[in-house]
Amino acid sequence: MSTTESPPPESTEARTELHDWDAVQSSPEFQRLRSRLRNFVFPVTGLFLVWYLLYVLLASYAPGFMSVKVLGNINIGLIFGLLQIVSTFAITTWYVRWADRTIDPLSQELRDEMGDGK
């Protein structure tokens, strides 16, 4: 492309869409959406990391406690390890249900306002 040619039409469209996105991003509705998401994600992530760190610390510094047999050859360490997996699936399920009720309606409103209500 020479310096005298105008940009292709899709470049102009992309700039217009970017401009629209900037307006949406600064809107109170988008800020409310981000706030709700952060108010869920950050505390739940923090709690899960504390739970995981507790498991790692107990495995490292309290092997006697973690090796206590509960039922047959099943010990506390194995139960805690399995609970890590269970808690991951539980948090995922909780998030999906929460997002369906809380985040999805707000994001649909924003898409409708942008004229892209797909």
Sequence and secondary structure as in RCSB ss.txt:
>XXXX:A:sequence
MSTTESPPPESTEARTELHDWDAVQSSPEFQRLRSRLRNFVFPVTGLFLVWYLLYVLLASYAPGFMSVKVLGNIN
IGLIFGLLQIVSTFAITTWYVRWADRTIDPLSQELRDEMGDGK
>XXXX:A:secstr
  TTS   HHHHHHHHHHHHHHHHHTSHHHHHHHHHHHHHHHHHHHHHHHHHHHHHHHHHH HHHHT EEETTEE
HHHHHHHHHHHHHHHHHHHHHHHHHHHHHHHHHHHHHHHT   
